[in-house]
């Protein structure tokens, strides 16, 4: 009897006859996450919302398209997650969602906290990831993307600074291994030709177990040094990076039209349709935040145009 690895099981939990999916989407509200509980205790809050995603096929053309349908709050479409753990007065800034076996996992990009979400609104801490190698500084790992590879969960960061070029590998019992990925991040930068002054900011990545390829969808790409106002308004990217397992062969793919203020903050391969994906685009310009949902395939076709889902920032999507 062959063992099906967790990444394969995750992709095969729905078959090619599936037409309806439930999405989980989580917010990262930054400073707005702090709340006061009824007992006066300071806590940090994130919103977990559920939506329906429908896959349609045009009977005449065979063209695939997706559409989103919100689940009303009074029908279980919205839940609040409360965390009592913070760093520097901030917490519950959840930046990704991943189904790891039977558990829905989320990651706080401020504290490094890794939590299971149970009963739709209960956070169960499982690990605290520390920045870089985990040895040099008492600072939470800025978790930004996560995926399954084999039976492990791989968690990564922006890849913009040296300490954000490390990845964390968690096994099914949450045993931890930290790996310096600087060469892989540099190969991505080289493939995108950003040059010595430019940068790439990653918040969305998937390991594709069938293709044995890494899919990175950078949120921001720039050939010029980082300048926050310009970055917010102009650096949003629409270039998918496709790399083989050891990053020795990398190609890029343009997906749809680039909207300069929108950048990819999360995407997932759709179970049953391993060439199709659902993703989020986030906007942060000054005090203005928005989240847009879209669907695409790995040939670069847009299967659902950008759809506004809220005037707040969501950074994690997963198919339940």
C-alpha positions in Angstrom: 0.0 0.0 0.0 1.6 3.3 -1.1 1.5 6.3 1.2 -0.2 9.3 -0.3 1.8 12.4 0.8 -0.1 15.3 2.4 0.4 17.6 -0.6 -1.2 15.0 -3.0 -4.1 14.4 -0.5 -4.7 18.1 -0.4 -5.0 18.4 -4.1 -7.2 15.3 -4.4 -9.7 16.0 -1.7 -12.1 17.1 -4.4 -12.4 15.4 -7.8 -12.8 16.8 -11.4 -16.6 16.7 -11.1 -16.6 19.4 -8.4 -18.5 22.6 -9.2 -18.8 24.2 -5.8 -16.1 25.0 -3.2 -16.1 26.8 0.1 -13.3 29.3 0.6 -11.9 30.4 3.9 -10.4 33.9 3.8 -8.5 35.6 6.7 -7.8 39.2 7.5 -4.5 40.9 8.5 -5.7 44.3 9.9 -2.3 45.4 11.1 -2.7 48.1 13.8 -6.5 47.8 13.7 -6.4 44.3 15.1 -6.2 45.4 18.8 -9.4 45.1 20.8 -10.5 45.1 24.4 -12.4 42.1 25.7 -15.5 42.3 28.0 -13.3 41.6 31.0 -11.0 44.5 30.2 -8.2 42.4 28.8 -6.3 43.6 25.7 -6.5 41.1 22.8 -5.9 41.0 19.1 -8.6 40.1 16.6 -8.8 38.8 13.0 -11.8 38.1 10.9 -12.2 34.7 9.2 -14.8 34.7 6.4 -16.3 32.0 4.3 -17.4 32.3 0.7 -18.7 30.0 -2.0 -16.7 29.7 -5.3 -18.5 28.2 -8.3 -16.9 26.7 -11.4 -18.8 27.1 -14.6 -18.1 25.7 -18.0 -19.7 27.3 -21.1 -21.5 24.5 -22.9 -20.9 26.0 -26.3 -17.2 27.1 -26.0 -16.0 24.9 -23.2 -14.5 28.0 -21.6 -14.1 27.8 -17.8 -15.0 30.6 -15.5 -15.4 31.1 -11.7 -17.8 33.2 -9.7 -17.9 34.2 -6.1 -20.9 34.2 -3.8 -20.7 35.6 -0.3 -22.1 33.6 2.6 -24.1 36.1 4.9 -22.7 36.6 8.3 -25.9 35.3 10.0 -25.4 32.0 8.0 -21.9 31.4 9.3 -20.1 33.5 6.8 -18.0 35.5 9.3 -16.2 34.7 12.5 -13.8 36.5 14.8 -10.5 35.0 16.0 -9.1 36.2 19.2 -5.4 36.0 20.1 -3.8 36.9 23.5 -0.3 36.8 22.2 1.4 39.9 20.8 4.9 41.3 19.9 5.5 45.1 20.2 1.8 45.7 21.0 0.7 43.9 17.8 -0.8 40.5 17.1 -3.4 38.5 15.1 -1.9 39.7 11.8 -2.7 36.5 10.0 -1.1 36.3 6.6 -1.9 32.9 5.2 -4.2 29.8 5.5 -3.2 26.2 4.7 -5.1 23.0 5.1 -2.5 20.6 6.8 -4.1 17.2 7.0 -7.4 17.8 8.8 -6.3 21.1 10.3 -6.7 24.6 9.0 -3.5 26.4 9.9 -2.9 30.2 10.0 0.3 32.3 10.6 0.7 35.6 12.4 3.3 37.6 10.5 4.0 39.8 13.5 4.6 37.3 16.4 5.6 34.2 14.3 2.7 32.3 15.9 1.4 29.2 14.1 -2.2 28.3 15.0 -4.8 25.6 14.2 -8.3 27.1 13.7 -10.9 24.8 15.3 -14.7 25.2 15.6 -14.5 28.1 13.1 -13.3 30.6 15.7 -10.9 29.0 18.2 -7.2 29.5 17.8 -4.9 26.7 19.1 -1.2 27.8 19.2 1.1 25.1 17.9 4.4 26.8 17.3 6.2 30.2 17.4 8.6 30.7 14.5 11.5 33.0 15.0 13.1 35.3 12.4 16.0 34.1 10.2 17.7 31.0 11.5 15.8 31.3 14.8 19.0 31.9 16.8 20.1 35.4 16.2 17.2 37.6 17.4 14.1 37.5 19.7 11.7 38.4 16.9 8.8 36.5 15.4 9.3 35.2 11.8 7.4 37.3 9.3 5.4 34.4 7.8 4.0 35.5 4.5 3.4 32.3 2.4 3.0 28.6 3.2 2.4 25.4 1.2 2.7 21.7 1.6 5.6 19.7 0.1 5.4 16.0 0.7 4.3 15.5 4.3 5.8 18.8 5.4 4.5 22.4 5.6 6.9 25.0 4.2 6.6 28.5 5.5 8.3 31.5 3.9 8.7 35.2 4.2 9.0 38.3 2.0 12.5 37.3 0.7 13.5 41.0 0.6 16.0 41.0 3.5 18.5 38.3 4.5 16.5 37.2 7.5 13.4 37.0 5.3 15.2 34.5 3.0 15.0 31.7 5.4 12.2 29.1 5.2 10.7 27.1 8.0 9.8 23.4 7.5 7.2 21.9 9.9 6.5 18.2 10.0 3.1 16.7 11.0 4.1 16.9 14.7 5.2 20.5 14.3 8.9 19.6 14.5 10.9 22.5 13.0 13.8 22.8 10.6 15.1 26.2 9.4 16.8 26.5 6.0 18.6 29.4 4.4 17.1 29.9 0.9 19.0 32.9 -0.2 20.2 31.3 -3.4 16.7 30.4 -4.4 15.4 33.9 -3.8 18.3 35.3 -5.7 17.5 33.0 -8.7 14.0 34.3 -8.7 15.3 37.9 -8.6 17.6 37.1 -11.5 14.7 35.5 -13.5 12.7 38.7 -13.0 15.7 40.9 -14.0 15.3 43.4 -11.1 19.0 44.1 -11.0 21.2 45.0 -8.0 19.0 48.0 -6.9 15.6 46.3 -7.2 13.6 44.0 -5.0 10.9 41.3 -5.1 8.3 40.9 -2.3 6.7 37.5 -1.9 3.5 36.7 -0.1 2.1 33.9 -2.2 3.6 30.6 -3.2 2.5 27.0 -3.9 4.4 23.7 -4.4 2.8 21.8 -7.2 3.2 18.1 -6.4 2.1 16.8 -9.8 4.4 19.1 -11.8 7.1 19.0 -9.2 7.4 22.8 -9.6 7.4 25.8 -7.3 4.9 28.5 -8.2 5.7 32.0 -6.8 3.4 34.9 -7.5 5.3 38.0 -6.2 3.2 40.8 -4.7 5.7 43.5 -5.7 8.4 43.6 -8.3 10.7 46.7 -8.7 14.0 47.4 -10.6 14.5 50.5 -8.3 15.2 50.8 -4.5 12.3 50.5 -2.1 10.3 53.7 -1.6 7.2 53.1 0.4 4.7 55.5 -1.3 5.9 54.5 -4.7 5.8 50.8 -3.7 2.2 51.1 -2.5 0.9 52.8 -5.6 3.0 51.3 -8.4 4.8 48.0 -7.7 1.9 45.5 -7.8 2.9 42.6 -10.0 1.1 40.2 -12.4 4.1 37.9 -13.1 3.9 34.2 -12.0 7.3 32.6 -11.4 7.5 28.8 -12.2 10.6 27.0 -11.0 11.7 23.4 -11.0 12.4 21.7 -7.7 15.9 23.0 -7.2 15.4 26.4 -8.9 17.8 25.6 -11.7 15.2 26.2 -14.4 12.9 29.2 -13.9 10.4 30.7 -16.3 7.8 33.5 -15.9 4.2 33.9 -17.0 2.1 37.0 -17.3 -1.4 36.6 -15.8 -4.0 39.2 -16.8 -3.6 43.0 -16.8 -1.4 44.6 -14.1 -3.1 46.9 -11.8 -0.2 48.8 -10.2 -1.7 49.2 -6.7 -2.9 45.5 -6.4 -0.5 42.7 -5.5 -0.9 39.0 -4.9 -1.1 38.2 -1.2 -2.2 34.5 -1.4 -3.2 31.9 -4.0 -4.1 28.2 -4.0 -4.3 25.4 -6.6 -7.9 24.3 -6.9 -8.4 20.6 -5.9 -9.7 18.5 -8.8 -8.4 21.1 -11.4 -4.6 21.2 -10.8 -4.1 23.7 -13.7 -6.5 26.3 -12.1 -6.0 28.6 -9.1 -7.8 31.1 -6.9 -6.0 34.1 -5.5 -6.2 37.3 -3.5 -4.9 40.7 -4.4 -4.3 43.3 -1.7 -4.2 47.1 -1.8 -2.5 49.2 0.8 -2.2 52.9 -0.2 -1.9 55.1 2.9 -4.9 54.3 5.0 -6.8 52.7 2.2 -7.0 48.9 2.1 -8.9 46.6 -0.2 -8.9 42.9 -1.2 -9.8 41.5 -4.6 -10.4 37.9 -5.5 -9.5 36.4 -8.9 -9.0 33.1 -10.6 -6.5 32.0 -13.3 -4.9 29.0 -14.9 -1.3 28.0 -15.2 -1.3 28.9 -18.9 -1.9 32.6 -17.9 -5.6 32.8 -18.6 -7.8 34.8 -16.3 -10.9 32.7 -15.2 -12.4 35.3 -13.0 -11.7 39.0 -13.2 -10.7 40.9 -10.1 -13.7 41.0 -7.7 -13.8 43.3 -4.7 -14.5 41.3 -1.6 -13.9 44.0 1.1 -12.4 47.4 1.9 -10.0 45.7 4.3 -6.9 43.6 3.9 -7.1 39.8 3.5 -3.8 37.9 3.1 -4.8 34.3 3.2 -7.2 32.1 1.2 -7.7 28.3 1.4 -10.3 25.9 0.0 -12.0 24.0 2.8 
